[in-house]
């Protein structure tokens, strides 16, 4: 996968996040083939980049209550 220009990314916090600074993740939907994920408490820290199909599979598993599947 070629590198992504994350300076143009628009980040959104997980809908399960709360306002008291708990353990939250942010994702960007700005890229066609990949989903960048970062720790909302460390926005300038490392970013994990998942291929879109892998991210979609992960989200489907979580919604079905099978996050380790």
PDB file of N, H, CA, C and O in Angstrom:
ATOM      1  N   UNK A   1       0.852  -1.168   0.000  1.00  0.00           N
ATOM      2  CA  UNK A   1       0.000   0.000   0.000  1.00  0.00           C
ATOM      3  C   UNK A   1       0.903   1.237   0.000  1.00  0.00           C
ATOM      4  O   UNK A   1       1.845   1.326   0.787  1.00  0.00           O
ATOM      5  N   UNK A   2       0.610   2.175  -0.877  1.00  0.00           N
ATOM      6  H   UNK A   2      -0.155   2.103  -1.517  1.00  0.00           H
ATOM      7  CA  UNK A   2       1.423   3.393  -0.897  1.00  0.00           C
ATOM      8  C   UNK A   2       1.096   4.237   0.327  1.00  0.00           C
ATOM      9  O   UNK A   2       0.053   4.058   0.956  1.00  0.00           O
ATOM     10  N   UNK A   3       1.989   5.150   0.654  1.00  0.00           N
ATOM     11  H   UNK A   3       2.836   5.295   0.143  1.00  0.00           H
ATOM     12  CA  UNK A   3       1.770   5.946   1.859  1.00  0.00           C
ATOM     13  C   UNK A   3       0.642   6.950   1.641  1.00  0.00           C
ATOM     14  O   UNK A   3       0.402   7.405   0.522  1.00  0.00           O
ATOM     15  N   UNK A   4      -0.028   7.279   2.709  1.00  0.00           N
ATOM     16  H   UNK A   4       0.167   6.909   3.617  1.00  0.00           H
ATOM     17  CA  UNK A   4      -1.154   8.217   2.664  1.00  0.00           C
ATOM     18  C   UNK A   4      -0.732   9.562   3.226  1.00  0.00           C
ATOM     19  O   UNK A   4       0.058   9.624   4.168  1.00  0.00           O
ATOM     20  N   UNK A   5      -1.248  10.627   2.660  1.00  0.00           N
ATOM     21  H   UNK A   5      -1.890  10.577   1.895  1.00  0.00           H
ATOM     22  CA  UNK A   5      -1.004  11.973   3.183  1.00  0.00           C
ATOM     23  C   UNK A   5      -2.028  12.237   4.287  1.00  0.00           C
ATOM     24  O   UNK A   5      -3.137  12.700   4.022  1.00  0.00           O
ATOM     25  N   UNK A   6      -1.644  11.939   5.511  1.00  0.00           N
ATOM     26  H   UNK A   6      -0.743  11.562   5.726  1.00  0.00           H
ATOM     27  CA  UNK A   6      -2.573  12.072   6.635  1.00  0.00           C
ATOM     28  C   UNK A   6      -2.798  13.513   7.064  1.00  0.00           C
ATOM     29  O   UNK A   6      -3.651  13.778   7.912  1.00  0.00           O
ATOM     30  N   UNK A   7      -2.041  14.454   6.490  1.00  0.00           N
ATOM     31  H   UNK A   7      -1.348  14.239   5.802  1.00  0.00           H
ATOM     32  CA  UNK A   7      -2.267  15.866   6.834  1.00  0.00           C
ATOM     33  C   UNK A   7      -3.606  16.349   6.297  1.00  0.00           C
ATOM     34  O   UNK A   7      -4.126  17.361   6.767  1.00  0.00           O
ATOM     35  N   UNK A   8      -4.172  15.650   5.324  1.00  0.00           N
ATOM     36  H   UNK A   8      -3.750  14.828   4.942  1.00  0.00           H
ATOM     37  CA  UNK A   8      -5.470  16.046   4.764  1.00  0.00           C
ATOM     38  C   UNK A   8      -6.627  15.259   5.386  1.00  0.00           C
ATOM     39  O   UNK A   8      -7.784  15.464   5.018  1.00  0.00           O
ATOM     40  N   UNK A   9      -6.323  14.373   6.311  1.00  0.00           N
ATOM     41  H   UNK A   9      -5.383  14.207   6.609  1.00  0.00           H
ATOM     42  CA  UNK A   9      -7.350  13.514   6.908  1.00  0.00           C
ATOM     43  C   UNK A   9      -8.286  14.302   7.821  1.00  0.00           C
ATOM     44  O   UNK A   9      -7.863  15.183   8.570  1.00  0.00           O
ATOM     45  N   UNK A  10      -9.548  13.965   7.736  1.00  0.00           N
ATOM     46  H   UNK A  10      -9.892  13.250   7.127  1.00  0.00           H
ATOM     47  CA  UNK A  10     -10.556  14.453   8.668  1.00  0.00           C
ATOM     48  C   UNK A  10     -10.835  13.295   9.621  1.00  0.00           C
ATOM     49  O   UNK A  10     -11.213  12.204   9.193  1.00  0.00           O
ATOM     50  N   UNK A  11     -10.649  13.538  10.894  1.00  0.00           N
ATOM     51  H   UNK A  11     -10.342  14.424  11.241  1.00  0.00           H
ATOM     52  CA  UNK A  11     -10.772  12.470  11.887  1.00  0.00           C
ATOM     53  C   UNK A  11     -12.119  12.555  12.593  1.00  0.00           C
ATOM     54  O   UNK A  11     -12.634  13.643  12.853  1.00  0.00           O
ATOM     55  N   UNK A  12     -12.678  11.389  12.899  1.00  0.00           N
ATOM     56  H   UNK A  12     -12.259  10.506  12.688  1.00  0.00           H
ATOM     57  CA  UNK A  12     -13.911  11.336  13.704  1.00  0.00           C
ATOM     58  C   UNK A  12     -13.690  10.351  14.835  1.00  0.00           C
ATOM     59  O   UNK A  12     -13.049   9.313  14.676  1.00  0.00           O
ATOM     60  N   UNK A  13     -14.239  10.708  15.972  1.00  0.00           N
ATOM     61  H   UNK A  13     -14.760  11.551  16.102  1.00  0.00           H
ATOM     62  CA  UNK A  13     -14.096   9.875  17.164  1.00  0.00           C
ATOM     63  C   UNK A  13     -15.152   8.771  17.152  1.00  0.00           C
ATOM     64  O   UNK A  13     -16.247   8.950  16.618  1.00  0.00           O
ATOM     65  N   UNK A  14     -14.820   7.665  17.727  1.00  0.00           N
ATOM     66  H   UNK A  14     -13.931   7.519  18.161  1.00  0.00           H
ATOM     67  CA  UNK A  14     -15.763   6.558  17.844  1.00  0.00           C
ATOM     68  C   UNK A  14     -17.055   7.024  18.486  1.00  0.00           C
ATOM     69  O   UNK A  14     -17.036   7.851  19.398  1.00  0.00           O
ATOM     70  N   UNK A  15     -18.167   6.502  18.018  1.00  0.00           N
ATOM     71  H   UNK A  15     -18.182   5.830  17.278  1.00  0.00           H
ATOM     72  CA  UNK A  15     -19.466   6.861  18.606  1.00  0.00           C
ATOM     73  C   UNK A  15     -19.600   6.329  20.029  1.00  0.00           C
ATOM     74  O   UNK A  15     -20.506   6.735  20.757  1.00  0.00           O
ATOM     75  N   UNK A  16     -18.712   5.428  20.433  1.00  0.00           N
ATOM     76  H   UNK A  16     -17.976   5.098  19.842  1.00  0.00           H
ATOM     77  CA  UNK A  16     -18.727   4.899  21.798  1.00  0.00           C
ATOM     78  C   UNK A  16     -17.862   5.721  22.747  1.00  0.00           C
ATOM     79  O   UNK A  16     -17.802   5.426  23.940  1.00  0.00           O
ATOM     80  N   UNK A  17     -17.195   6.742  22.231  1.00  0.00           N
ATOM     81  H   UNK A  17     -17.244   6.981  21.261  1.00  0.00           H
ATOM     82  CA  UNK A  17     -16.338   7.589  23.060  1.00  0.00           C
ATOM     83  C   UNK A  17     -17.182   8.509  23.929  1.00  0.00           C
ATOM     84  O   UNK A  17     -18.314   8.854  23.589  1.00  0.00           O
ATOM     85  N   UNK A  18     -16.611   8.890  25.038  1.00  0.00           N
ATOM     86  H   UNK A  18     -15.692   8.610  25.314  1.00  0.00           H
ATOM     87  CA  UNK A  18     -17.305   9.852  25.889  1.00  0.00           C
ATOM     88  C   UNK A  18     -16.466  11.115  25.996  1.00  0.00           C
ATOM     89  O   UNK A  18     -15.362  11.172  25.454  1.00  0.00           O
ATOM     90  N   UNK A  19     -16.964  12.109  26.674  1.00  0.00           N
ATOM     91  H   UNK A  19     -17.861  12.063  27.114  1.00  0.00           H
ATOM     92  CA  UNK A  19     -16.298  13.399  26.743  1.00  0.00           C
ATOM     93  C   UNK A  19     -15.264  13.501  27.862  1.00  0.00           C
ATOM     94  O   UNK A  19     -14.588  14.525  27.961  1.00  0.00           O
ATOM     95  N   UNK A  20     -15.114  12.483  28.708  1.00  0.00           N
ATOM     96  H   UNK A  20     -15.663  11.651  28.629  1.00  0.00           H
ATOM     97  CA  UNK A  20     -14.162  12.607  29.811  1.00  0.00           C
ATOM     98  C   UNK A  20     -12.776  12.062  29.478  1.00  0.00           C
ATOM     99  O   UNK A  20     -12.011  11.742  30.388  1.00  0.00           O
ATOM    100  N   UNK A  21     -12.440  11.951  28.205  1.00  0.00           N
ATOM    101  H   UNK A  21     -13.061  12.211  27.466  1.00  0.00           H
ATOM    102  CA  UNK A  21     -11.080  11.586  27.827  1.00  0.00           C
ATOM    103  C   UNK A  21     -10.729  10.130  28.026  1.00  0.00           C
ATOM    104  O   UNK A  21      -9.563   9.789  28.224  1.00  0.00           O
ATOM    105  N   UNK A  22     -11.724   9.272  27.974  1.00  0.00           N
ATOM    106  H   UNK A  22     -12.671   9.549  27.812  1.00  0.00           H
ATOM    107  CA  UNK A  22     -11.465   7.845  28.120  1.00  0.00           C
ATOM    108  C   UNK A  22     -10.666   7.296  26.953  1.00  0.00           C
ATOM    109  O   UNK A  22     -10.204   8.050  26.097  1.00  0.00           O
ATOM    110  N   UNK A  23     -10.509   6.010  26.921  1.00  0.00           N
ATOM    111  H   UNK A  23     -10.884   5.397  27.617  1.00  0.00           H
ATOM    112  CA  UNK A  23      -9.753   5.364  25.854  1.00  0.00           C
ATOM    113  C   UNK A  23     -10.574   5.381  24.570  1.00  0.00           C
ATOM    114  O   UNK A  23     -11.536   4.627  24.426  1.00  0.00           O
ATOM    115  N   UNK A  24     -10.188   6.241  23.650  1.00  0.00           N
ATOM    116  H   UNK A  24      -9.406   6.853  23.767  1.00  0.00           H
ATOM    117  CA  UNK A  24     -10.958   6.445  22.430  1.00  0.00           C
ATOM    118  C   UNK A  24     -10.090   6.271  21.198  1.00  0.00           C
ATOM    119  O   UNK A  24      -8.878   6.482  21.239  1.00  0.00           O
ATOM    120  N   UNK A  25     -10.714   5.892  20.124  1.00  0.00           N
ATOM    121  H   UNK A  25     -11.699   5.721  20.091  1.00  0.00           H
ATOM    122  CA  UNK A  25     -10.024   5.836  18.845  1.00  0.00           C
ATOM    123  C   UNK A  25     -10.693   6.808  17.886  1.00  0.00           C
ATOM    124  O   UNK A  25     -11.875   7.125  18.016  1.00  0.00           O
ATOM    125  N   UNK A  26      -9.912   7.271  16.927  1.00  0.00           N
ATOM    126  H   UNK A  26      -8.951   7.013  16.821  1.00  0.00           H
ATOM    127  CA  UNK A  26     -10.424   8.104  15.851  1.00  0.00           C
ATOM    128  C   UNK A  26     -10.074   7.422  14.538  1.00  0.00           C
ATOM    129  O   UNK A  26      -9.025   6.791  14.409  1.00  0.00           O
ATOM    130  N   UNK A  27     -10.965   7.559  13.572  1.00  0.00           N
ATOM    131  H   UNK A  27     -11.817   8.072  13.677  1.00  0.00           H
ATOM    132  CA  UNK A  27     -10.737   7.007  12.243  1.00  0.00           C
ATOM    133  C   UNK A  27     -10.964   8.103  11.212  1.00  0.00           C
ATOM    134  O   UNK A  27     -11.617   9.110  11.484  1.00  0.00           O
ATOM    135  N   UNK A  28     -10.415   7.887  10.032  1.00  0.00           N
ATOM    136  H   UNK A  28      -9.884   7.069   9.811  1.00  0.00           H
ATOM    137  CA  UNK A  28     -10.635   8.807   8.922  1.00  0.00           C
ATOM    138  C   UNK A  28     -11.284   8.031   7.785  1.00  0.00           C
ATOM    139  O   UNK A  28     -10.857   6.927   7.447  1.00  0.00           O
ATOM    140  N   UNK A  29     -12.321   8.623   7.201  1.00  0.00           N
ATOM    141  H   UNK A  29     -12.668   9.520   7.476  1.00  0.00           H
ATOM    142  CA  UNK A  29     -13.024   8.010   6.073  1.00  0.00           C
ATOM    143  C   UNK A  29     -12.618   8.651   4.749  1.00  0.00           C
ATOM    144  O   UNK A  29     -13.315   8.501   3.745  1.00  0.00           O
ATOM    145  N   UNK A  30     -11.501   9.360   4.743  1.00  0.00           N
ATOM    146  H   UNK A  30     -10.935   9.482   5.558  1.00  0.00           H
ATOM    147  CA  UNK A  30     -11.106  10.154   3.578  1.00  0.00           C
ATOM    148  C   UNK A  30     -10.360   9.398   2.489  1.00  0.00           C
ATOM    149  O   UNK A  30     -10.023   9.983   1.460  1.00  0.00           O
ATOM    150  N   UNK A  31     -10.096   8.121   2.689  1.00  0.00           N
ATOM    151  H   UNK A  31     -10.369   7.646   3.525  1.00  0.00           H
ATOM    152  CA  UNK A  31      -9.271   7.375   1.741  1.00  0.00           C
ATOM    153  C   UNK A  31     -10.046   6.187   1.197  1.00  0.00           C
ATOM    154  O   UNK A  31     -10.714   5.470   1.942  1.00  0.00           O
ATOM    155  N   UNK A  32      -9.950   5.989  -0.099  1.00  0.00           N
ATOM    156  H   UNK A  32      -9.407   6.571  -0.704  1.00  0.00           H
ATOM    157  CA  UNK A  32     -10.768   4.967  -0.765  1.00  0.00           C
ATOM    158  C   UNK A  32     -10.392   3.535  -0.408  1.00  0.00           C
ATOM    159  O   UNK A  32     -11.272   2.678  -0.325  1.00  0.00           O
ATOM    160  N   UNK A  33      -9.125   3.259  -0.198  1.00  0.00           N
ATOM    161  H   UNK A  33      -8.411   3.955  -0.265  1.00  0.00           H
ATOM    162  CA  UNK A  33      -8.699   1.868  -0.035  1.00  0.00           C
ATOM    163  C   UNK A  33      -8.164   1.541   1.352  1.00  0.00           C
ATOM    164  O   UNK A  33      -7.738   0.414   1.603  1.00  0.00           O
ATOM    165  N   UNK A  34      -8.184   2.523   2.258  1.00  0.00           N
ATOM    166  H   UNK A  34      -8.529   3.439   2.054  1.00  0.00           H
ATOM    167  CA  UNK A  34      -7.581   2.297   3.571  1.00  0.00           C
ATOM    168  C   UNK A  34      -8.312   3.099   4.642  1.00  0.00           C
ATOM    169  O   UNK A  34      -8.974   4.098   4.358  1.00  0.00           O
ATOM    170  N   UNK A  35      -8.171   2.628   5.888  1.00  0.00           N
ATOM    171  H   UNK A  35      -7.633   1.817   6.118  1.00  0.00           H
ATOM    172  CA  UNK A  35      -8.757   3.330   7.034  1.00  0.00           C
ATOM    173  C   UNK A  35      -7.655   3.577   8.061  1.00  0.00           C
ATOM    174  O   UNK A  35      -7.189   2.644   8.715  1.00  0.00           O
ATOM    175  N   UNK A  36      -7.237   4.839   8.201  1.00  0.00           N
ATOM    176  H   UNK A  36      -7.615   5.597   7.670  1.00  0.00           H
ATOM    177  CA  UNK A  36      -6.280   5.180   9.249  1.00  0.00           C
ATOM    178  C   UNK A  36      -6.986   5.225  10.609  1.00  0.00           C
ATOM    179  O   UNK A  36      -8.125   5.678  10.711  1.00  0.00           O
ATOM    180  N   UNK A  37      -6.302   4.753  11.639  1.00  0.00           N
ATOM    181  H   UNK A  37      -5.376   4.385  11.556  1.00  0.00           H
ATOM    182  CA  UNK A  37      -6.854   4.714  12.998  1.00  0.00           C
ATOM    183  C   UNK A  37      -5.789   5.258  13.949  1.00  0.00           C
ATOM    184  O   UNK A  37      -4.613   4.907  13.846  1.00  0.00           O
ATOM    185  N   UNK A  38      -6.214   6.116  14.871  1.00  0.00           N
ATOM    186  H   UNK A  38      -7.169   6.401  14.954  1.00  0.00           H
ATOM    187  CA  UNK A  38      -5.262   6.673  15.836  1.00  0.00           C
ATOM    188  C   UNK A  38      -5.906   6.790  17.208  1.00  0.00           C
ATOM    189  O   UNK A  38      -7.125   6.693  17.346  1.00  0.00           O
ATOM    190  N   UNK A  39      -5.078   6.997  18.215  1.00  0.00           N
ATOM    191  H   UNK A  39      -4.088   7.076  18.104  1.00  0.00           H
ATOM    192  CA  UNK A  39      -5.512   7.208  19.597  1.00  0.00           C
ATOM    193  C   UNK A  39      -5.909   8.677  19.741  1.00  0.00           C
ATOM    194  O   UNK A  39      -5.091   9.562  19.487  1.00  0.00           O
ATOM    195  N   UNK A  40      -7.132   8.942  20.138  1.00  0.00           N
ATOM    196  H   UNK A  40      -7.796   8.223  20.344  1.00  0.00           H
ATOM    197  CA  UNK A  40      -7.602  10.329  20.235  1.00  0.00           C
ATOM    198  C   UNK A  40      -6.843  11.133  21.282  1.00  0.00           C
ATOM    199  O   UNK A  40      -6.795  12.360  21.202  1.00  0.00           O
ATOM    200  N   UNK A  41      -6.249  10.460  22.261  1.00  0.00           N
ATOM    201  H   UNK A  41      -6.288   9.463  22.326  1.00  0.00           H
ATOM    202  CA  UNK A  41      -5.489  11.163  23.297  1.00  0.00           C
ATOM    203  C   UNK A  41      -4.098  11.546  22.806  1.00  0.00           C
ATOM    204  O   UNK A  41      -3.412  12.340  23.451  1.00  0.00           O
ATOM    205  N   UNK A  42      -3.678  10.995  21.680  1.00  0.00           N
ATOM    206  H   UNK A  42      -4.235  10.350  21.156  1.00  0.00           H
ATOM    207  CA  UNK A  42      -2.349  11.253  21.143  1.00  0.00           C
ATOM    208  C   UNK A  42      -2.456  11.487  19.631  1.00  0.00           C
ATOM    209  O   UNK A  42      -1.958  10.682  18.845  1.00  0.00           O
ATOM    210  N   UNK A  43      -3.105  12.587  19.223  1.00  0.00           N
ATOM    211  H   UNK A  43      -3.510  13.241  19.862  1.00  0.00           H
ATOM    212  CA  UNK A  43      -3.377  12.800  17.801  1.00  0.00           C
ATOM    213  C   UNK A  43      -2.138  12.968  16.929  1.00  0.00           C
ATOM    214  O   UNK A  43      -2.230  12.839  15.708  1.00  0.00           O
ATOM    215  N   UNK A  44      -0.992  13.249  17.522  1.00  0.00           N
ATOM    216  H   UNK A  44      -0.917  13.353  18.513  1.00  0.00           H
ATOM    217  CA  UNK A  44       0.241  13.382  16.745  1.00  0.00           C
ATOM    218  C   UNK A  44       1.118  12.140  16.852  1.00  0.00           C
ATOM    219  O   UNK A  44       2.254  12.118  16.380  1.00  0.00           O
ATOM    220  N   UNK A  45       0.564  11.106  17.482  1.00  0.00           N
ATOM    221  H   UNK A  45      -0.359  11.123  17.865  1.00  0.00           H
ATOM    222  CA  UNK A  45       1.293   9.855  17.650  1.00  0.00           C
ATOM    223  C   UNK A  45       1.140   8.954  16.441  1.00  0.00           C
ATOM    224  O   UNK A  45       0.720   9.402  15.374  1.00  0.00           O
ATOM    225  N   UNK A  46       1.478   7.691  16.607  1.00  0.00           N
ATOM    226  H   UNK A  46       1.819   7.328  17.474  1.00  0.00           H
ATOM    227  CA  UNK A  46       1.425   6.752  15.478  1.00  0.00           C
ATOM    228  C   UNK A  46      -0.002   6.504  14.991  1.00  0.00           C
ATOM    229  O   UNK A  46      -0.971   6.645  15.738  1.00  0.00           O
ATOM    230  N   UNK A  47      -0.097   6.136  13.739  1.00  0.00           N
ATOM    231  H   UNK A  47       0.689   6.020  13.132  1.00  0.00           H
ATOM    232  CA  UNK A  47      -1.374   5.828  13.092  1.00  0.00           C
ATOM    233  C   UNK A  47      -1.282   4.420  12.523  1.00  0.00           C
ATOM    234  O   UNK A  47      -0.303   4.079  11.860  1.00  0.00           O
ATOM    235  N   UNK A  48      -2.283   3.614  12.777  1.00  0.00           N
ATOM    236  H   UNK A  48      -3.078   3.891  13.316  1.00  0.00           H
ATOM    237  CA  UNK A  48      -2.388   2.298  12.152  1.00  0.00           C
ATOM    238  C   UNK A  48      -3.230   2.450  10.896  1.00  0.00           C
ATOM    239  O   UNK A  48      -4.255   3.131  10.918  1.00  0.00           O
ATOM    240  N   UNK A  49      -2.817   1.831   9.812  1.00  0.00           N
ATOM    241  H   UNK A  49      -1.984   1.278   9.794  1.00  0.00           H
ATOM    242  CA  UNK A  49      -3.558   1.925   8.562  1.00  0.00           C
ATOM    243  C   UNK A  49      -3.990   0.524   8.144  1.00  0.00           C
ATOM    244  O   UNK A  49      -3.164  -0.366   7.942  1.00  0.00           O
ATOM    245  N   UNK A  50      -5.303   0.351   8.020  1.00  0.00           N
ATOM    246  H   UNK A  50      -5.974   1.074   8.184  1.00  0.00           H
ATOM    247  CA  UNK A  50      -5.879  -0.948   7.677  1.00  0.00           C
ATOM    248  C   UNK A  50      -6.446  -0.904   6.262  1.00  0.00           C
ATOM    249  O   UNK A  50      -7.072   0.084   5.878  1.00  0.00           O
ATOM    250  N   UNK A  51      -6.232  -1.969   5.481  1.00  0.00           N
ATOM    251  H   UNK A  51      -5.723  -2.771   5.793  1.00  0.00           H
ATOM    252  CA  UNK A  51      -6.920  -2.058   4.188  1.00  0.00           C
ATOM    253  C   UNK A  51      -8.433  -2.017   4.430  1.00  0.00           C
ATOM    254  O   UNK A  51      -8.922  -2.561   5.421  1.00  0.00           O
ATOM    255  N   UNK A  52      -9.160  -1.378   3.534  1.00  0.00           N
ATOM    256  H   UNK A  52      -8.763  -0.936   2.730  1.00  0.00           H
ATOM    257  CA  UNK A  52     -10.599  -1.177   3.718  1.00  0.00           C
ATOM    258  C   UNK A  52     -11.345  -2.488   3.955  1.00  0.00           C
ATOM    259  O   UNK A  52     -12.226  -2.545   4.813  1.00  0.00           O
ATOM    260  N   UNK A  53     -11.008  -3.540   3.210  1.00  0.00           N
ATOM    261  H   UNK A  53     -10.292  -3.494   2.514  1.00  0.00           H
ATOM    262  CA  UNK A  53     -11.730  -4.803   3.386  1.00  0.00           C
ATOM    263  C   UNK A  53     -11.479  -5.419   4.759  1.00  0.00           C
ATOM    264  O   UNK A  53     -12.385  -6.020   5.336  1.00  0.00           O
ATOM    265  N   UNK A  54     -10.273  -5.281   5.289  1.00  0.00           N
ATOM    266  H   UNK A  54      -9.537  -4.792   4.821  1.00  0.00           H
ATOM    267  CA  UNK A  54      -9.972  -5.798   6.633  1.00  0.00           C
ATOM    268  C   UNK A  54     -10.722  -5.008   7.702  1.00  0.00           C
ATOM    269  O   UNK A  54     -11.254  -5.589   8.649  1.00  0.00           O
ATOM    270  N   UNK A  55     -10.764  -3.699   7.552  1.00  0.00           N
ATOM    271  H   UNK A  55     -10.332  -3.228   6.783  1.00  0.00           H
ATOM    272  CA  UNK A  55     -11.483  -2.851   8.508  1.00  0.00           C
ATOM    273  C   UNK A  55     -12.973  -3.190   8.488  1.00  0.00           C
ATOM    274  O   UNK A  55     -13.599  -3.300   9.542  1.00  0.00           O
ATOM    275  N   UNK A  56     -13.539  -3.353   7.303  1.00  0.00           N
ATOM    276  H   UNK A  56     -13.031  -3.263   6.446  1.00  0.00           H
ATOM    277  CA  UNK A  56     -14.961  -3.687   7.182  1.00  0.00           C
ATOM    278  C   UNK A  56     -15.255  -5.033   7.841  1.00  0.00           C
ATOM    279  O   UNK A  56     -16.287  -5.186   8.495  1.00  0.00           O
ATOM    280  N   UNK A  57     -14.372  -6.000   7.678  1.00  0.00           N
ATOM    281  H   UNK A  57     -13.535  -5.876   7.146  1.00  0.00           H
ATOM    282  CA  UNK A  57     -14.540  -7.311   8.307  1.00  0.00           C
ATOM    283  C   UNK A  57     -14.473  -7.191   9.831  1.00  0.00           C
ATOM    284  O   UNK A  57     -15.269  -7.809  10.539  1.00  0.00           O
ATOM    285  N   UNK A  58     -13.526  -6.398  10.333  1.00  0.00           N
ATOM    286  H   UNK A  58     -12.880  -5.896   9.758  1.00  0.00           H
ATOM    287  CA  UNK A  58     -13.402  -6.176  11.771  1.00  0.00           C
ATOM    288  C   UNK A  58     -14.679  -5.542  12.334  1.00  0.00           C
ATOM    289  O   UNK A  58     -15.205  -6.000  13.349  1.00  0.00           O
ATOM    290  N   UNK A  59     -15.171  -4.498  11.683  1.00  0.00           N
ATOM    291  H   UNK A  59     -14.744  -4.126  10.859  1.00  0.00           H
ATOM    292  CA  UNK A  59     -16.382  -3.813  12.158  1.00  0.00           C
ATOM    293  C   UNK A  59     -17.574  -4.765  12.137  1.00  0.00           C
ATOM    294  O   UNK A  59     -18.367  -4.770  13.079  1.00  0.00           O
ATOM    295  N   UNK A  60     -17.716  -5.558  11.099  1.00  0.00           N
ATOM    296  H   UNK A  60     -17.072  -5.554  10.334  1.00  0.00           H
ATOM    297  CA  UNK A  60     -18.809  -6.532  11.032  1.00  0.00           C
ATOM    298  C   UNK A  60     -18.723  -7.523  12.181  1.00  0.00           C
ATOM    299  O   UNK A  60     -19.744  -7.862  12.779  1.00  0.00           O
ATOM    300  N   UNK A  61     -17.530  -7.991  12.497  1.00  0.00           N
ATOM    301  H   UNK A  61     -16.701  -7.716  12.011  1.00  0.00           H
ATOM    302  CA  UNK A  61     -17.352  -8.935  13.610  1.00  0.00           C
ATOM    303  C   UNK A  61     -17.718  -8.301  14.937  1.00  0.00           C
ATOM    304  O   UNK A  61     -18.369  -8.935  15.768  1.00  0.00           O
ATOM    305  N   UNK A  62     -17.310  -7.059  15.147  1.00  0.00           N
ATOM    306  H   UNK A  62     -16.781  -6.544  14.472  1.00  0.00           H
ATOM    307  CA  UNK A  62     -17.631  -6.361  16.399  1.00  0.00           C
ATOM    308  C   UNK A  62     -19.137  -6.192  16.527  1.00  0.00           C
ATOM    309  O   UNK A  62     -19.695  -6.423  17.600  1.00  0.00           O
ATOM    310  N   UNK A  63     -19.801  -5.794  15.451  1.00  0.00           N
ATOM    311  H   UNK A  63     -19.348  -5.607  14.579  1.00  0.00           H
ATOM    312  CA  UNK A  63     -21.253  -5.606  15.497  1.00  0.00           C
ATOM    313  C   UNK A  63     -21.985  -6.909  15.800  1.00  0.00           C
ATOM    314  O   UNK A  63     -23.077  -6.893  16.368  1.00  0.00           O
ATOM    315  N   UNK A  64     -21.387  -8.034  15.423  1.00  0.00           N
ATOM    316  H   UNK A  64     -20.500  -8.047  14.962  1.00  0.00           H
ATOM    317  CA  UNK A  64     -21.987  -9.341  15.696  1.00  0.00           C
ATOM    318  C   UNK A  64     -21.559  -9.901  17.049  1.00  0.00           C
ATOM    319  O   UNK A  64     -21.944 -11.011  17.417  1.00  0.00           O
ATOM    320  N   UNK A  65     -20.756  -9.123  17.791  1.00  0.00           N
ATOM    321  H   UNK A  65     -20.444  -8.221  17.492  1.00  0.00           H
ATOM    322  CA  UNK A  65     -20.311  -9.578  19.104  1.00  0.00           C
ATOM    323  C   UNK A  65     -19.182 -10.586  19.037  1.00  0.00           C
ATOM    324  O   UNK A  65     -18.986 -11.355  19.979  1.00  0.00           O
ATOM    325  N   UNK A  66     -18.436 -10.599  17.944  1.00  0.00           N
ATOM    326  H   UNK A  66     -18.595  -9.975  17.179  1.00  0.00           H
ATOM    327  CA  UNK A  66     -17.328 -11.534  17.775  1.00  0.00           C
ATOM    328  C   UNK A  66     -16.033 -10.806  17.448  1.00  0.00           C
ATOM    329  O   UNK A  66     -15.439 -11.078  16.405  1.00  0.00           O
ATOM    330  N   UNK A  67     -15.569  -9.890  18.297  1.00  0.00           N
ATOM    331  H   UNK A  67     -16.051  -9.669  19.144  1.00  0.00           H
ATOM    332  CA  UNK A  67     -14.391  -9.094  17.939  1.00  0.00           C
ATOM    333  C   UNK A  67     -13.116  -9.903  17.758  1.00  0.00           C
ATOM    334  O   UNK A  67     -12.197  -9.433  17.088  1.00  0.00           O
ATOM    335  N   UNK A  68     -13.026 -11.071  18.314  1.00  0.00           N
ATOM    336  H   UNK A  68     -13.773 -11.453  18.858  1.00  0.00           H
ATOM    337  CA  UNK A  68     -11.816 -11.890  18.167  1.00  0.00           C
ATOM    338  C   UNK A  68     -11.893 -12.850  16.998  1.00  0.00           C
ATOM    339  O   UNK A  68     -10.947 -13.596  16.749  1.00  0.00           O
ATOM    340  N   UNK A  69     -13.012 -12.844  16.270  1.00  0.00           N
ATOM    341  H   UNK A  69     -13.781 -12.238  16.473  1.00  0.00           H
ATOM    342  CA  UNK A  69     -13.194 -13.802  15.175  1.00  0.00           C
ATOM    343  C   UNK A  69     -12.389 -13.435  13.962  1.00  0.00           C
ATOM    344  O   UNK A  69     -12.434 -14.141  12.955  1.00  0.00           O
TER     345      UNK A  69
END
